[in-house]
Every structure is written in structure tokens, then in C-alpha cells.
Amino acid sequence: METIRNIFCVGRNYVEHAKELNNAVPSSPFMFTKPTHALVKADGQAIHLPKGAGAIHYEAELVLYISKPYEKGIRVDDIVDKMALGIDFTLRDIQTELKKKGLPWLRAKGFKNSAVLTRWLAFPGIEPLKDTDFVLLKNDAEVQRGNIKEMIFDPQTLIDFAGEHFGLGPGDLLYTGTPSGVGAAETGDRFTLKWGNDVLGTFSIE
């Protein structure tokens, strides 16, 4: 796996997903981070997830790879050179408790193997992305489908927000948010991540 510097994740970036978790639809991008230790490739292997931590939910997302330092006014097509699909695994019960206490989400979002990543595709540009859906299959049944046209905050807005508030540079990843359909992952489940009809990655839960 190439060197990854930072992993930025966007929460509540699809209206129906915010609604399904009874969250308010945000008025500005809502971001959190994961440690690089959370990364794991979706290359057909079995992935280990925490035991005894309550419900673990899958959240499929489009992932953008930052190839240049962020400068104000830079376009998505000029700062992103490749893309993948990913899953932001979440310890939902623990996240709920942390939210109630007003505490950071790191324990619920940053555990080992919580950031699944497929193989990379060359980034075709923002406009062509709108022609293709990304899909998550669980045990061969479609559970999530998304398109950047449905995002509350488009990739340009996300990159500008992250770049201006945190900085962005080569090797940074941006998980752009998940559509509706999130649910629990159980031992033995098999997941397939597709860009259109192209399978980008598969894995199972052990």
C-alpha cells in the first residue's frame, strides 16, 4: 500500500443517511479523522473486527486520493489523481454513548481495520463521476448505492473545507460520506464494492 499521510472522513453527507440515523442534516461539512492503522485493503481476504463492542456498522464511500498540496482556488480535477471505494466501519453502540457524553468519536471510528480501501482507479474528473453509481453488496445482495450527485456537499466543497481548515497534501485520503442503507456487519458476511459494474474489492468478516 502506498504511503498514506492523513485520513479525513466526512459525516452525514447524504440526506437520507442522516435521516436514517436520526441526525440533523448539517449546514456545513462535518469531518473527523481515522489513524492510518485503521487502513486495510479489500483484496479478498478476511478482516478481523472487534469482539464484544456491540453493533459494528458498514458505511460504503467514495474515496479520493490527494496528489498535490492544497492551495486556495485549486480544482478537484487538479488535486485528485485517483479514486477508490472504501468502508468506514463504525462501532455504533460506542459511538452513541460517546455522542451522549459529548466526547470525540475516535474509539468508535478509529479502531484497527475500520478503514477498508479497494484498489485504485484513475480519477476521470468530477463531471464523469456523476455518470456512475458506487454499490456495496453484502452476501451478494445490494445494501447501499450512491452517486456524488446526491451529496449534500460536493467534492469541491469538501476539499476546500478540509484544505482551508486542516491542510491537504500528497498522500491524504478523503472518505466522502456514505449513502443510506448502513447496517450491521456480522462474522461470515462477505462484502463486494463496485464502481458501476466493475468490482474494485471484496472481503469477508472473520
Salt bridges, closest charged atoms under 4 A:
GLU2 OE1 - LYS82 NZ 3.11
GLU16 OE2 - LYS19 NZ 3.90
GLU20 OE2 - HIS17 ND1 2.89
GLU59 OE2 - ARG92 NH2 2.67
GLU59 OE2 - LYS109 NZ 3.63
ASP77 OD2 - ARG75 NH2 3.49
ASP78 OD2 - ARG75 NH1 3.29
ASP88 OD1 - LYS34 NZ 2.77
ASP88 OD2 - LYS109 NZ 2.70
GLU97 OE2 - LYS100 NZ 3.59
GLU127 OE2 - LYS130 NZ 3.03
ASP133 OD2 - ARG145 NH1 3.10
ASP140 OD2 - ARG190 NH2 3.54
GLU142 OE1 - ARG145 NH2 2.85
GLU164 OE2 - LYS72 NZ 3.19
ASP189 OD2 - LYS138 NZ 3.60
ASP198 OD1 - ARG119 NH2 2.94
GLU206 OE2 - HIS48 NE2 3.06
